[in-house]
Amino acid sequence: MILPNKYITISESLIGLSACILDIISNEKYTVEQIWDKLNKEYINNNKLKYKPNYSKFILTITYMYMSQMINYDDKGVIFNENIAT
């Protein structure tokens, strides 16, 4: 489920979905709800993803991204890209 393989497509994997989320965040700061709304508008509603993730898969991906130090959050819970933060 984390990595794509013969049975799991890139859009179903956490790594594939995290790439979409990093594209949305880029160098801005967003709340979890704002990222979910942007993911729906830019990827899910435009059929850019073959597999449409649900909200629990989205939260699991956000957790994976935080544990992998791709993203971080501040005191107010606003998420930002860890690699571009400085």
GULUM-715442 format. One line per 3 residues: number of its first residue (from 1); their letters; for each residue x, z, y negated of N, C-alpha, C, CB. Coordinates in nm, 4 decimals. Glycine has a CB too. Example, Ala and Ser with C-alpha at 12.3 -4.5 7.8 and 13.67 -1.06 7.14 Angstrom:
# residues 2
1> as> 1.3190/0.7800/0.5690/1.2300/0.7800/0.4500/1.3200/0.7800/0.3300/1.1308/0.9046/0.4473 | 1.2850/0.7080/0.2250/1.3670/0.7140/0.1060/1.2900/0.7870/-0.0030/1.4084/0.5725/0.0598
***
This chain:
# residues 86
1> mil> 0.0820/0.0000/0.1190/0.0000/0.0000/0.0000/0.0867/0.0000/-0.1259/-0.0935/0.1203/0.0004 | 0.2047/0.0570/-0.1178/0.2911/0.0557/-0.2351/0.3565/-0.0808/-0.2498/0.3980/0.1660/-0.2255 | 0.4120/-0.1310/-0.1402/0.4790/-0.2605/-0.1420/0.3910/-0.3689/-0.0819/0.6113/-0.2530/-0.0668
4> pnk> 0.3993/-0.4901/-0.1333/0.3271/-0.6001/-0.0688/0.3956/-0.6377/0.0623/0.3188/-0.7231/-0.1629 | 0.3173/-0.6827/0.1563/0.3728/-0.7300/0.2821/0.2839/-0.8412/0.3365/0.3858/-0.6141/0.3846 | 0.2893/-0.8628/0.4655/0.2136/-0.9717/0.5269/0.0619/-0.9507/0.5130/0.2514/-0.9845/0.6747
7> yit> 0.0186/-0.8267/0.5083/-0.1238/-0.7966/0.5050/-0.1727/-0.7492/0.3684/-0.1551/-0.6927/0.6076 | -0.0830/-0.7038/0.2846/-0.1194/-0.6524/0.1519/-0.0656/-0.7484/0.0466/-0.0634/-0.5075/0.1291 | -0.1545/-0.8034/-0.0348/-0.1123/-0.8968/-0.1392/-0.0490/-0.8206/-0.2556/-0.2321/-0.9812/-0.1887
10> ise> 0.0135/-0.8943/-0.3428/0.0783/-0.8319/-0.4588/-0.0234/-0.7609/-0.5464/0.1541/-0.9365/-0.5411 | -0.1399/-0.8211/-0.5657/-0.2404/-0.7582/-0.6520/-0.3011/-0.6336/-0.5881/-0.3507/-0.8579/-0.6849 | -0.2901/-0.6179/-0.4568/-0.3389/-0.4974/-0.3899/-0.2358/-0.3858/-0.3902/-0.3787/-0.5295/-0.2477
13> sli> -0.1092/-0.4191/-0.4070/-0.0033/-0.3193/-0.3997/0.0095/-0.2433/-0.5313/0.1296/-0.3855/-0.3639 | 0.0651/-0.1248/-0.5224/0.0848/-0.0438/-0.6431/0.1902/-0.1054/-0.7338/0.1253/0.0992/-0.6058 | 0.2893/-0.1692/-0.6754/0.3930/-0.2331/-0.7562/0.3358/-0.3509/-0.8346/0.5092/-0.2801/-0.6672
16> gls> 0.2514/-0.4302/-0.7713/0.1901/-0.5433/-0.8409/0.0987/-0.4995/-0.9532/0.1128/-0.6283/-0.7438 | 0.0187/-0.3966/-0.9272/-0.0712/-0.3450/-1.0302/0.0070/-0.2757/-1.1420/-0.1724/-0.2476/-0.9684 | 0.1187/-0.2115/-1.1075/0.1989/-0.1472/-1.2121/0.2631/-0.2500/-1.3043/0.3068/-0.0589/-1.1496
19> aci> 0.2927/-0.3683/-1.2525/0.3456/-0.4743/-1.3395/0.2414/-0.5169/-1.4421/0.3901/-0.5960/-1.2559 | 0.1161/-0.5246/-1.4015/0.0082/-0.5577/-1.4952/-0.0077/-0.4485/-1.6003/-0.1243/-0.5782/-1.4199 | 0.0010/-0.3237/-1.5582/-0.0135/-0.2121/-1.6512/0.1032/-0.2080/-1.7499/-0.0228/-0.0793/-1.5744
22> ldi> 0.2247/-0.2334/-1.7020/0.3392/-0.2379/-1.7928/0.3261/-0.3517/-1.8927/0.4688/-0.2525/-1.7141 | 0.2680/-0.4620/-1.8490/0.2444/-0.5736/-1.9409/0.1453/-0.5330/-2.0501/0.1919/-0.6971/-1.8641 | 0.0462/-0.4562/-2.0141/-0.0533/-0.4098/-2.1117/0.0093/-0.3097/-2.2083/-0.1744/-0.3459/-2.0400
25> isn> 0.0845/-0.2149/-2.1557/0.1426/-0.1100/-2.2400/0.2504/-0.1675/-2.3312/0.2013/0.0027/-2.1533 | 0.3373/-0.2488/-2.2794/0.4556/-0.3051/-2.3469/0.5238/-0.1985/-2.4323/0.4160/-0.4267/-2.4349 | 0.5175/-0.2063/-2.5624/0.5837/-0.1047/-2.6461/0.4833/-0.0250/-2.7290/0.6859/-0.1710/-2.7390
28> eky> 0.3590/-0.0213/-2.6879/0.2537/0.0538/-2.7577/0.2265/0.1851/-2.6848/0.1233/-0.0304/-2.7681 | 0.1404/0.2654/-2.7429/0.0960/0.3906/-2.6812/-0.0548/0.3834/-2.6621/0.1359/0.5148/-2.7684 | -0.1009/0.4150/-2.5417/-0.2430/0.4080/-2.5083/-0.2835/0.5294/-2.4255/-0.2749/0.2777/-2.4320
31> tve> -0.4122/0.5628/-2.4328/-0.4676/0.6634/-2.3432/-0.5021/0.5956/-2.2105/-0.5935/0.7323/-2.4062 | -0.5327/0.6756/-2.1106/-0.5673/0.6213/-1.9791/-0.6914/0.5332/-1.9899/-0.5908/0.7352/-1.8771 | -0.7898/0.5760/-2.0666/-0.9127/0.4989/-2.0814/-0.8871/0.3651/-2.1506/-1.0158/0.5793/-2.1595
34> qiw> -0.8000/0.3647/-2.2499/-0.7680/0.2401/-2.3192/-0.6957/0.1426/-2.2266/-0.6822/0.2685/-2.4430 | -0.6059/0.1942/-2.1440/-0.5356/0.1075/-2.0498/-0.6331/0.0505/-1.9481/-0.4229/0.1841/-1.9787 | -0.7261/0.1318/-1.8994/-0.8263/0.0848/-1.8031/-0.9137/-0.0240/-1.8653/-0.9141/0.2022/-1.7545
37> dkl> -0.9571/-0.0040/-1.9903/-1.0385/-0.1046/-2.0586/-0.9618/-0.2348/-2.0775/-1.0855/-0.0518/-2.1941 | -0.8358/-0.2252/-2.1185/-0.7545/-0.3458/-2.1373/-0.7283/-0.4162/-2.0042/-0.6212/-0.3104/-2.2049 | -0.7074/-0.3398/-1.8978/-0.6879/-0.3993/-1.7652/-0.8136/-0.4744/-1.7227/-0.6521/-0.2905/-1.6608
40> nke> -0.9293/-0.4152/-1.7488/-1.0554/-0.4836/-1.7170/-1.0714/-0.6124/-1.7968/-1.1741/-0.3912/-1.7441 | -1.0436/-0.6069/-1.9257/-1.0617/-0.7246/-2.0117/-0.9622/-0.8355/-1.9799/-1.0483/-0.6849/-2.1578 | -0.8348/-0.7999/-1.9682/-0.7301/-0.9012/-1.9567/-0.7076/-0.9517/-1.8151/-0.6026/-0.8465/-2.0093
43> yin> -0.7282/-0.8685/-1.7148/-0.6950/-0.9092/-1.5786/-0.8166/-0.9190/-1.4860/-0.5963/-0.8126/-1.5205 | -0.9006/-0.8176/-1.4854/-1.0107/-0.8153/-1.3882/-1.1211/-0.9121/-1.4273/-1.0677/-0.6741/-1.3755 | -1.1670/-0.9081/-1.5513/-1.2761/-0.9970/-1.5937/-1.2331/-1.1426/-1.6036/-1.3304/-0.9518/-1.7273
46> nnk> -1.1057/-1.1698/-1.6249/-1.0559/-1.3071/-1.6347/-1.0103/-1.3622/-1.5007/-0.9419/-1.3138/-1.7332 | -1.0343/-1.2877/-1.3926/-0.9987/-1.3279/-1.2558/-0.8501/-1.3601/-1.2412/-1.0812/-1.4489/-1.2140 | -0.7643/-1.2884/-1.3102/-0.6201/-1.3064/-1.2945/-0.5684/-1.2331/-1.1710/-0.5465/-1.2573/-1.4192
49> lky> -0.6439/-1.1343/-1.1238/-0.6070/-1.0620/-1.0028/-0.6960/-1.1073/-0.8875/-0.6186/-0.9088/-1.0243 | -0.6346/-1.1348/-0.7749/-0.7114/-1.1757/-0.6574/-0.7930/-1.0583/-0.6039/-0.6179/-1.2305/-0.5476 | -0.7308/-0.9419/-0.6024/-0.7959/-0.8194/-0.5584/-0.8260/-0.7346/-0.6811/-0.7073/-0.7414/-0.4563
52> kpn> -0.9493/-0.6974/-0.6994/-0.9895/-0.6192/-0.8164/-0.9826/-0.4701/-0.7824/-1.1331/-0.6586/-0.8631 | -0.8915/-0.3969/-0.8461/-0.8771/-0.2545/-0.8139/-0.9905/-0.1721/-0.8728/-0.7433/-0.2017/-0.8649 | -1.0226/-0.0626/-0.8053/-1.1210/0.0305/-0.8600/-1.0472/0.1368/-0.9421/-1.2060/0.0966/-0.7457
55> ysk> -1.1226/0.2274/-1.0005/-1.0631/0.3259/-1.0906/-0.9698/0.4219/-1.0171/-1.1724/0.4045/-1.1612 | -1.0034/0.4597/-0.8946/-0.9168/0.5514/-0.8206/-0.7824/0.4864/-0.7866/-0.9865/0.5977/-0.6923 | -0.7827/0.3569/-0.7550/-0.6569/0.2851/-0.7306/-0.5756/0.2760/-0.8609/-0.6851/0.1420/-0.6737
58> fil> -0.6437/0.2593/-0.9719/-0.5783/0.2563/-1.1021/-0.5096/0.3898/-1.1313/-0.6800/0.2235/-1.2123 | -0.5778/0.5005/-1.1079/-0.5208/0.6331/-1.1305/-0.4037/0.6570/-1.0355/-0.6283/0.7424/-1.1122 | -0.4157/0.6120/-0.9119/-0.3064/0.6239/-0.8162/-0.1841/0.5455/-0.8643/-0.3507/0.5743/-0.6775
61> tit> -0.2065/0.4293/-0.9234/-0.0968/0.3487/-0.9767/-0.0327/0.4159/-1.0974/-0.1466/0.2094/-1.0147 | -0.1133/0.4733/-1.1852/-0.0596/0.5464/-1.3004/0.0263/0.6638/-1.2527/-0.1747/0.5971/-1.3919 | -0.0192/0.7350/-1.1505/0.0572/0.8460/-1.0944/0.1880/0.7969/-1.0340/-0.0253/0.9198/-0.9887
64> ymy> 0.1829/0.6857/-0.9607/0.3036/0.6261/-0.9035/0.4014/0.5853/-1.0137/0.2674/0.5043/-0.8167 | 0.3504/0.5288/-1.1204/0.4362/0.4850/-1.2305/0.5019/0.6045/-1.3000/0.3550/0.4028/-1.3319 | 0.4291/0.7137/-1.3138/0.4869/0.8338/-1.3745/0.5940/0.8935/-1.2842/0.3773/0.9381/-1.4030
67> msq> 0.5676/0.8994/-1.1546/0.6642/0.9550/-1.0606/0.7888/0.8674/-1.0499/0.6002/0.9717/-0.9233 | 0.7741/0.7374/-1.0718/0.8877/0.6450/-1.0680/0.9569/0.6339/-1.2029/0.8418/0.5076/-1.0228 | 0.9131/0.7098/-1.2996/0.9669/0.7131/-1.4349/0.9570/0.5788/-1.5062/1.1102/0.7575/-1.4312
70> min> 0.8494/0.5059/-1.4791/0.8218/0.3826/-1.5535/0.7503/0.4148/-1.6834/0.7375/0.2851/-1.4689 | 0.6641/0.5170/-1.6781/0.5874/0.5584/-1.7949/0.6046/0.7080/-1.8153/0.4377/0.5218/-1.7792 | 0.5660/0.7517/-1.9329/0.5659/0.8934/-1.9649/0.4477/0.9183/-2.0577/0.7017/0.9385/-2.0306
73> ydd> 0.4207/1.0424/-2.0891/0.3127/1.0746/-2.1812/0.3570/1.1859/-2.2738/0.1850/1.1148/-2.1050 | 0.2904/1.1938/-2.3899/0.3248/1.2971/-2.4870/0.2282/1.4144/-2.4762/0.3238/1.2398/-2.6295 | 0.2331/1.5047/-2.5747/0.1505/1.6260/-2.5727/0.0010/1.5967/-2.5752/0.1858/1.7137/-2.6899
76> kgv> -0.0372/1.4853/-2.6366/-0.1786/1.4501/-2.6485/-0.2287/1.3678/-2.5301/-0.2017/1.3735/-2.7768 | -0.1432/1.3395/-2.4331/-0.1826/1.2619/-2.3165/-0.1751/1.1125/-2.3373/-0.3200/1.2982/-2.2767 | -0.1077/1.0685/-2.4404/-0.0937/0.9265/-2.4692/0.0228/0.8717/-2.3867/-0.0714/0.9018/-2.6222
79> ifn> -0.0020/0.7643/-2.3149/0.0960/0.7058/-2.2232/0.1773/0.6000/-2.2963/0.0263/0.6446/-2.0989 | 0.3080/0.5968/-2.2676/0.3954/0.4952/-2.3240/0.4972/0.4526/-2.2189/0.4662/0.5474/-2.4514 | 0.5567/0.3383/-2.2419/0.6580/0.2826/-2.1521/0.7856/0.3627/-2.1689/0.6830/0.1308/-2.1808
82> eni> 0.8327/0.4232/-2.0630/0.9509/0.5099/-2.0676/1.0759/0.4317/-2.1060/0.9720/0.5782/-1.9325 | 1.0863/0.3078/-2.0681/1.2064/0.2296/-2.0924/1.2174/0.1785/-2.2352/1.2108/0.1145/-1.9982 | 1.1069/0.1723/-2.3094/1.1082/0.1224/-2.4459/1.0814/0.2333/-2.5464/1.0060/0.0119/-2.4622
85> at> 1.0660/0.3565/-2.5025/1.0228/0.4663/-2.5878/1.1197/0.4942/-2.7014/1.0046/0.5904/-2.5058 | 1.2467/0.4793/-2.6803/1.3418/0.5115/-2.7848/1.3588/0.3933/-2.8728/1.4752/0.5552/-2.7278
***
